Amino acid sequence: MVKLRLKRYGKKREVSYRIVAINSASRRDGRPLEELGFYNPRTDETRLNVPAIVKRLQQGAQPTETVSNIFKKAKVFEQVNA
């Protein structure tokens, strides 16, 4: 099963995340199938590749709870249903 989840990177105490499509059995920082965006919780900055995210969601990828909340803020789910 493909999951859309956060992949951690950055220095200690200055963490940032990449939003990636990855096999659910893979480790958190393992090799992703595709990088779909970026999230910085310290500045609340997000950059999303919306067409690629919509494509993955239509193929049946399941977002984690945190990634789902990021998508709701960016109104990505509205584009999937359209």
N, CA, C and O atoms as CSV, one atom per row, in Angstrom:
chain,resi,resn,atom,element,x,y,z
A,1,MET,N,N,0.839,-1.184,0.000
A,1,MET,CA,C,0.000,0.000,0.000
A,1,MET,C,C,0.884,1.248,0.000
A,1,MET,O,O,1.886,1.316,0.711
A,2,VAL,N,N,0.498,2.217,-0.799
A,2,VAL,CA,C,1.247,3.474,-0.882
A,2,VAL,C,C,0.654,4.466,0.109
A,2,VAL,O,O,-0.562,4.649,0.179
A,3,LYS,N,N,1.534,5.099,0.870
A,3,LYS,CA,C,1.126,6.104,1.852
A,3,LYS,C,C,1.732,7.441,1.476
A,3,LYS,O,O,2.824,7.506,0.912
A,4,LEU,N,N,1.013,8.507,1.793
A,4,LEU,CA,C,1.548,9.852,1.682
A,4,LEU,C,C,1.909,10.279,3.092
A,4,LEU,O,O,1.031,10.459,3.936
A,5,ARG,N,N,3.198,10.439,3.348
A,5,ARG,CA,C,3.632,10.746,4.704
A,5,ARG,C,C,4.777,11.734,4.715
A,5,ARG,O,O,5.295,12.118,3.666
A,6,LEU,N,N,5.168,12.144,5.918
A,6,LEU,CA,C,6.251,13.108,6.081
A,6,LEU,C,C,7.589,12.391,6.192
A,6,LEU,O,O,7.705,11.366,6.864
A,7,LYS,N,N,8.590,12.941,5.528
A,7,LYS,CA,C,9.963,12.451,5.620
A,7,LYS,C,C,10.789,13.551,6.250
A,7,LYS,O,O,10.856,14.660,5.719
A,8,ARG,N,N,11.415,13.262,7.365
A,8,ARG,CA,C,12.125,14.267,8.138
A,8,ARG,C,C,13.501,14.545,7.556
A,8,ARG,O,O,14.192,13.627,7.115
A,9,TYR,N,N,13.900,15.817,7.556
A,9,TYR,CA,C,15.257,16.202,7.215
A,9,TYR,C,C,15.570,17.529,7.877
A,9,TYR,O,O,14.676,18.190,8.404
A,10,GLY,N,N,16.837,17.922,7.852
A,10,GLY,CA,C,17.266,19.162,8.483
A,10,GLY,C,C,18.117,18.902,9.707
A,10,GLY,O,O,18.345,17.756,10.096
A,11,LYS,N,N,18.585,19.991,10.311
A,11,LYS,CA,C,19.436,19.872,11.487
A,11,LYS,C,C,18.611,19.587,12.739
A,11,LYS,O,O,17.386,19.706,12.734
A,12,LYS,N,N,19.301,19.210,13.802
A,12,LYS,CA,C,18.635,19.011,15.084
A,12,LYS,C,C,17.951,20.303,15.503
A,12,LYS,O,O,18.523,21.385,15.369
A,13,ARG,N,N,16.757,20.195,15.999
A,13,ARG,CA,C,15.946,21.316,16.471
A,13,ARG,C,C,15.591,22.318,15.368
A,13,ARG,O,O,15.015,23.367,15.656
A,14,GLU,N,N,15.919,22.016,14.137
A,14,GLU,CA,C,15.541,22.854,12.997
A,14,GLU,C,C,14.968,21.954,11.907
A,14,GLU,O,O,15.393,22.004,10.753
A,15,VAL,N,N,14.023,21.152,12.284
A,15,VAL,CA,C,13.510,20.112,11.412
A,15,VAL,C,C,12.573,20.678,10.338
A,15,VAL,O,O,11.853,21.649,10.572
A,16,SER,N,N,12.599,20.065,9.185
A,16,SER,CA,C,11.660,20.316,8.107
A,16,SER,C,C,11.229,18.959,7.577
A,16,SER,O,O,11.850,17.943,7.890
A,17,TYR,N,N,10.195,18.938,6.795
A,17,TYR,CA,C,9.683,17.676,6.280
A,17,TYR,C,C,9.422,17.772,4.788
A,17,TYR,O,O,9.080,18.835,4.271
A,18,ARG,N,N,9.586,16.663,4.110
A,18,ARG,CA,C,9.151,16.526,2.735
A,18,ARG,C,C,7.922,15.631,2.753
A,18,ARG,O,O,7.871,14.647,3.491
A,19,ILE,N,N,6.947,15.970,1.950
A,19,ILE,CA,C,5.761,15.120,1.808
A,19,ILE,C,C,6.059,14.172,0.660
A,19,ILE,O,O,6.313,14.608,-0.462
A,20,VAL,N,N,6.028,12.873,0.942
A,20,VAL,CA,C,6.439,11.881,-0.051
A,20,VAL,C,C,5.396,10.776,-0.185
A,20,VAL,O,O,4.621,10.508,0.733
A,21,ALA,N,N,5.402,10.145,-1.353
A,21,ALA,CA,C,4.655,8.911,-1.573
A,21,ALA,C,C,5.649,7.778,-1.364
A,21,ALA,O,O,6.706,7.737,-1.993
A,22,ILE,N,N,5.296,6.861,-0.471
A,22,ILE,CA,C,6.238,5.805,-0.101
A,22,ILE,C,C,5.453,4.537,0.236
A,22,ILE,O,O,4.300,4.604,0.660
A,23,ASN,N,N,6.084,3.398,0.045
A,23,ASN,CA,C,5.459,2.131,0.411
A,23,ASN,C,C,5.295,2.091,1.925
A,23,ASN,O,O,6.215,2.470,2.650
A,24,SER,N,N,4.149,1.642,2.413
A,24,SER,CA,C,3.857,1.685,3.849
A,24,SER,C,C,4.802,0.812,4.670
A,24,SER,O,O,4.966,1.046,5.867
A,25,ALA,N,N,5.425,-0.188,4.050
A,25,ALA,CA,C,6.340,-1.055,4.786
A,25,ALA,C,C,7.736,-0.447,4.908
A,25,ALA,O,O,8.558,-0.951,5.674
A,26,SER,N,N,8.020,0.624,4.170
A,26,SER,CA,C,9.341,1.253,4.203
A,26,SER,C,C,9.522,2.082,5.465
A,26,SER,O,O,8.548,2.516,6.080
A,27,ARG,N,N,10.781,2.301,5.847
A,27,ARG,CA,C,11.060,3.116,7.023
A,27,ARG,C,C,10.768,4.583,6.731
A,27,ARG,O,O,10.634,4.974,5.572
A,28,ARG,N,N,10.668,5.387,7.774
A,28,ARG,CA,C,10.256,6.786,7.647
A,28,ARG,C,C,11.131,7.573,6.686
A,28,ARG,O,O,10.615,8.307,5.842
A,29,ASP,N,N,12.434,7.435,6.797
A,29,ASP,CA,C,13.347,8.205,5.973
A,29,ASP,C,C,13.910,7.385,4.817
A,29,ASP,O,O,14.969,7.706,4.279
A,30,GLY,N,N,13.201,6.333,4.442
A,30,GLY,CA,C,13.638,5.491,3.330
A,30,GLY,C,C,13.432,6.175,1.994
A,30,GLY,O,O,12.983,7.319,1.923
A,31,ARG,N,N,13.768,5.456,0.943
A,31,ARG,CA,C,13.677,6.019,-0.406
A,31,ARG,C,C,12.217,6.117,-0.839
A,31,ARG,O,O,11.507,5.111,-0.850
A,32,PRO,N,N,11.765,7.313,-1.194
A,32,PRO,CA,C,10.359,7.482,-1.585
A,32,PRO,C,C,10.127,7.115,-3.044
A,32,PRO,O,O,11.063,7.071,-3.843
A,33,LEU,N,N,8.869,6.852,-3.379
A,33,LEU,CA,C,8.487,6.654,-4.768
A,33,LEU,C,C,8.490,7.994,-5.495
A,33,LEU,O,O,8.882,8.082,-6.658
A,34,GLU,N,N,8.039,9.053,-4.781
A,34,GLU,CA,C,7.945,10.381,-5.379
A,34,GLU,C,C,7.870,11.428,-4.275
A,34,GLU,O,O,7.218,11.210,-3.254
A,35,GLU,N,N,8.535,12.564,-4.475
A,35,GLU,CA,C,8.424,13.685,-3.543
A,35,GLU,C,C,7.319,14.608,-4.035
A,35,GLU,O,O,7.308,15.014,-5.197
A,36,LEU,N,N,6.393,14.935,-3.144
A,36,LEU,CA,C,5.193,15.668,-3.534
A,36,LEU,C,C,5.112,17.067,-2.949
A,36,LEU,O,O,4.254,17.852,-3.356
A,37,GLY,N,N,5.975,17.396,-2.013
A,37,GLY,CA,C,5.885,18.718,-1.413
A,37,GLY,C,C,6.851,18.888,-0.266
A,37,GLY,O,O,7.727,18.058,-0.025
A,38,PHE,N,N,6.662,20.002,0.442
A,38,PHE,CA,C,7.551,20.424,1.506
A,38,PHE,C,C,6.703,21.046,2.608
A,38,PHE,O,O,5.714,21.725,2.332
A,39,TYR,N,N,7.098,20.810,3.870
A,39,TYR,CA,C,6.389,21.402,5.007
A,39,TYR,C,C,7.399,21.784,6.072
A,39,TYR,O,O,8.214,20.964,6.494
A,40,ASN,N,N,7.339,23.056,6.510
A,40,ASN,CA,C,8.203,23.543,7.580
A,40,ASN,C,C,7.303,23.954,8.744
A,40,ASN,O,O,6.642,24.989,8.660
A,41,PRO,N,N,7.258,23.175,9.828
A,41,PRO,CA,C,6.363,23.500,10.946
A,41,PRO,C,C,6.780,24.746,11.725
A,41,PRO,O,O,5.947,25.350,12.400
A,42,ARG,N,N,8.050,25.141,11.646
A,42,ARG,CA,C,8.501,26.320,12.393
A,42,ARG,C,C,7.975,27.608,11.777
A,42,ARG,O,O,7.636,28.546,12.498
A,43,THR,N,N,7.905,27.663,10.448
A,43,THR,CA,C,7.402,28.859,9.778
A,43,THR,C,C,6.015,28.627,9.180
A,43,THR,O,O,5.419,29.549,8.624
A,44,ASP,N,N,5.508,27.420,9.288
A,44,ASP,CA,C,4.214,27.011,8.735
A,44,ASP,C,C,4.177,27.196,7.211
A,44,ASP,O,O,3.127,27.491,6.639
A,45,GLU,N,N,5.327,27.021,6.568
A,45,GLU,CA,C,5.438,27.142,5.117
A,45,GLU,C,C,5.155,25.787,4.477
A,45,GLU,O,O,5.659,24.759,4.930
A,46,THR,N,N,4.351,25.794,3.428
A,46,THR,CA,C,4.103,24.570,2.669
A,46,THR,C,C,4.222,24.864,1.187
A,46,THR,O,O,3.817,25.925,0.710
A,47,ARG,N,N,4.782,23.908,0.473
A,47,ARG,CA,C,4.828,23.946,-0.988
A,47,ARG,C,C,4.369,22.577,-1.454
A,47,ARG,O,O,4.961,21.560,-1.092
A,48,LEU,N,N,3.318,22.550,-2.256
A,48,LEU,CA,C,2.737,21.279,-2.681
A,48,LEU,C,C,2.692,21.190,-4.198
A,48,LEU,O,O,2.405,22.169,-4.887
A,49,ASN,N,N,2.983,19.990,-4.706
A,49,ASN,CA,C,2.817,19.687,-6.125
A,49,ASN,C,C,1.417,19.086,-6.262
A,49,ASN,O,O,1.253,17.867,-6.288
A,50,VAL,N,N,0.415,19.956,-6.349
A,50,VAL,CA,C,-0.990,19.537,-6.272
A,50,VAL,C,C,-1.379,18.543,-7.363
A,50,VAL,O,O,-2.040,17.555,-7.041
A,51,PRO,N,N,-1.012,18.736,-8.636
A,51,PRO,CA,C,-1.409,17.738,-9.642
A,51,PRO,C,C,-0.878,16.334,-9.337
A,51,PRO,O,O,-1.585,15.347,-9.543
A,52,ALA,N,N,0.350,16.241,-8.851
A,52,ALA,CA,C,0.923,14.936,-8.512
A,52,ALA,C,C,0.225,14.334,-7.292
A,52,ALA,O,O,0.020,13.122,-7.234
A,53,ILE,N,N,-0.141,15.169,-6.319
A,53,ILE,CA,C,-0.846,14.692,-5.131
A,53,ILE,C,C,-2.227,14.160,-5.516
A,53,ILE,O,O,-2.637,13.094,-5.056
A,54,VAL,N,N,-2.936,14.902,-6.357
A,54,VAL,CA,C,-4.271,14.478,-6.804
A,54,VAL,C,C,-4.178,13.147,-7.541
A,54,VAL,O,O,-5.015,12.265,-7.348
A,55,LYS,N,N,-3.161,13.006,-8.384
A,55,LYS,CA,C,-2.966,11.753,-9.127
A,55,LYS,C,C,-2.748,10.576,-8.177
A,55,LYS,O,O,-3.341,9.511,-8.349
A,56,ARG,N,N,-1.894,10.777,-7.172
A,56,ARG,CA,C,-1.617,9.704,-6.194
A,56,ARG,C,C,-2.872,9.349,-5.391
A,56,ARG,O,O,-3.141,8.171,-5.156
A,57,LEU,N,N,-3.635,10.351,-4.974
A,57,LEU,CA,C,-4.855,10.088,-4.207
A,57,LEU,C,C,-5.872,9.325,-5.051
A,57,LEU,O,O,-6.559,8.443,-4.536
A,58,GLN,N,N,-5.978,9.651,-6.340
A,58,GLN,CA,C,-6.898,8.941,-7.220
A,58,GLN,C,C,-6.458,7.506,-7.458
A,58,GLN,O,O,-7.286,6.642,-7.747
A,59,GLN,N,N,-5.160,7.244,-7.340
A,59,GLN,CA,C,-4.638,5.886,-7.489
A,59,GLN,C,C,-4.815,5.066,-6.220
A,59,GLN,O,O,-4.534,3.867,-6.216
A,60,GLY,N,N,-5.279,5.699,-5.134
A,60,GLY,CA,C,-5.562,4.961,-3.902
A,60,GLY,C,C,-4.559,5.143,-2.790
A,60,GLY,O,O,-4.611,4.406,-1.805
A,61,ALA,N,N,-3.648,6.089,-2.902
A,61,ALA,CA,C,-2.683,6.337,-1.826
A,61,ALA,C,C,-3.411,6.896,-0.606
A,61,ALA,O,O,-4.342,7.690,-0.741
A,62,GLN,N,N,-2.985,6.480,0.573
A,62,GLN,CA,C,-3.613,6.901,1.822
A,62,GLN,C,C,-2.724,7.901,2.547
A,62,GLN,O,O,-1.592,7.561,2.891
A,63,PRO,N,N,-3.196,9.130,2.793
A,63,PRO,CA,C,-2.383,10.090,3.553
A,63,PRO,C,C,-2.445,9.788,5.053
A,63,PRO,O,O,-3.453,9.293,5.559
A,64,THR,N,N,-1.350,10.095,5.753
A,64,THR,CA,C,-1.366,9.968,7.204
A,64,THR,C,C,-2.219,11.101,7.762
A,64,THR,O,O,-2.638,11.991,7.022
A,65,GLU,N,N,-2.471,11.067,9.049
A,65,GLU,CA,C,-3.339,12.070,9.670
A,65,GLU,C,C,-2.774,13.480,9.533
A,65,GLU,O,O,-3.505,14.413,9.199
A,66,THR,N,N,-1.475,13.638,9.790
A,66,THR,CA,C,-0.845,14.955,9.703
A,66,THR,C,C,-0.847,15.471,8.266
A,66,THR,O,O,-1.152,16.639,8.026
A,67,VAL,N,N,-0.511,14.614,7.323
A,67,VAL,CA,C,-0.502,15.013,5.914
A,67,VAL,C,C,-1.918,15.349,5.466
A,67,VAL,O,O,-2.114,16.278,4.682
A,68,SER,N,N,-2.892,14.614,5.946
A,68,SER,CA,C,-4.286,14.894,5.624
A,68,SER,C,C,-4.682,16.285,6.106
A,68,SER,O,O,-5.384,17.007,5.398
A,69,ASN,N,N,-4.242,16.665,7.300
A,69,ASN,CA,C,-4.531,18.002,7.824
A,69,ASN,C,C,-3.875,19.094,6.972
A,69,ASN,O,O,-4.469,20.149,6.753
A,70,ILE,N,N,-2.658,18.842,6.494
A,70,ILE,CA,C,-1.975,19.801,5.620
A,70,ILE,C,C,-2.752,19.958,4.318
A,70,ILE,O,O,-2.904,21.070,3.811
A,71,PHE,N,N,-3.243,18.844,3.777
A,71,PHE,CA,C,-4.012,18.881,2.531
A,71,PHE,C,C,-5.336,19.607,2.717
A,71,PHE,O,O,-5.787,20.319,1.819
A,72,LYS,N,N,-5.962,19.433,3.876
A,72,LYS,CA,C,-7.235,20.125,4.145
A,72,LYS,C,C,-7.019,21.636,4.190
A,72,LYS,O,O,-7.842,22.395,3.679
A,73,LYS,N,N,-5.920,22.074,4.797
A,73,LYS,CA,C,-5.599,23.501,4.842
A,73,LYS,C,C,-5.413,24.060,3.436
A,73,LYS,O,O,-5.847,25.174,3.143
A,74,ALA,N,N,-4.765,23.283,2.562
A,74,ALA,CA,C,-4.478,23.719,1.196
A,74,ALA,C,C,-5.634,23.417,0.236
A,74,ALA,O,O,-5.551,23.727,-0.953
A,75,LYS,N,N,-6.707,22.816,0.747
A,75,LYS,CA,C,-7.901,22.488,-0.047
A,75,LYS,C,C,-7.587,21.574,-1.234
A,75,LYS,O,O,-8.092,21.771,-2.340
A,76,VAL,N,N,-6.747,20.576,-0.981
A,76,VAL,CA,C,-6.385,19.609,-2.038
A,76,VAL,C,C,-7.510,18.624,-2.277
A,76,VAL,O,O,-7.752,18.231,-3.418
A,77,PHE,N,N,-8.214,18.212,-1.209
A,77,PHE,CA,C,-9.261,17.214,-1.342
A,77,PHE,C,C,-10.416,17.699,-2.221
A,77,PHE,O,O,-11.097,16.890,-2.851
A,78,GLU,N,N,-10.633,18.996,-2.265
A,78,GLU,CA,C,-11.688,19.542,-3.123
A,78,GLU,C,C,-11.369,19.309,-4.593
A,78,GLU,O,O,-12.277,19.136,-5.406
A,79,GLN,N,N,-10.092,19.302,-4.937
A,79,GLN,CA,C,-9.697,19.078,-6.328
A,79,GLN,C,C,-9.757,17.612,-6.719
A,79,GLN,O,O,-9.904,17.287,-7.897
A,80,VAL,N,N,-9.642,16.713,-5.726
A,80,VAL,CA,C,-9.729,15.277,-6.012
A,80,VAL,C,C,-11.155,14.917,-6.390
A,80,VAL,O,O,-11.370,14.127,-7.310
A,81,ASN,N,N,-12.124,15.480,-5.700
A,81,ASN,CA,C,-13.529,15.149,-5.940
A,81,ASN,C,C,-14.068,15.798,-7.194
A,81,ASN,O,O,-15.083,15.346,-7.725
A,82,ALA,N,N,-13.428,16.837,-7.682
A,82,ALA,CA,C,-13.926,17.555,-8.853
A,82,ALA,C,C,-13.724,16.775,-10.134
A,82,ALA,O,O,-14.093,17.247,-11.209
